[in-house]
Amino acid sequence: MDRGIYFATEATLGHPLIEFFNFATGQASEVTRLVKGPHRFAPGLAVSPDGRSLLYSQMDQSGSDIMMVENFR
């Protein structure tokens, strides 16, 4: 956008935010607070051209299962 940039941050631990940095004023302002922060390893943040819609990626759950099998053939 010509007016500034949107970015995700964690101002205080456990309180992720989406913020907007305004080029004209040099100030960042809070757009919204998030329940969970954006995915750290596959971040994604997109804003529509009119600035009315925002899309970000978020990890809800991650896991894996490891099993040890003895005498497997």
N, C-alpha and C positions, 0 to 999 in steps of 0.2 A: 504494500500500500504506500501511497505517497505521503500520508500523514504520520506514519510511524510503523512500529513492529509489535506483534504480539509474541509473548514468550511465556513459558511455564517455569515456575520457580517454587522453592519450598522455603518461604520466609522464616518460618520456625519449624523445627522438626515435627513432622506429622501433620502439617497444615499446608498442603500444596495449593498454589494459586495459578491462575492465568492472569497475566498483567499486560498492559499496553504502554509502550514507550512512545511518547509524543515527540516527534522531531522538533516541532516549533517551540515547545516549552522546555524540552530537555528533562521532563518529568515522567516517571512511571506511575501508573495508577492501576488499582485492582479492578479486574473485569469480573471475575468470579472465583469463589472458593470451590475446591474439588474435594470429593470424599476420598478418592484415591488419586495419587499422582500419575502422570503419564508413564508409560512403559519406558524404563531406563535403557534397555538394550535395543529397542526398535521404536525410537521416539517418532511421533508424527503429530504435526499441528498444522491445520489448514484453516484459512479464513476466507469467506466468500468475498468477491470484489466489492460488494456494498457494505461489508463489515457487520452484517446482521446475523450471520451464522458462523459457528466455529466448530471444528471437528478435531478431536484428538484421540490417540490410541491409549488404551489403559489395560494393564494386566489385572484381571480379576482373580486368577488362580494359576498356580504353577505347581507341577509335581512330577514325580517319576516313581516307578516301582522297580526295585532290584530284588531278585530272588536267588538264593543259592540252592543249587540242585546237586546233590551228591550222587555218585554212581550213575550218571546219565549216559545213555547209549545212543 
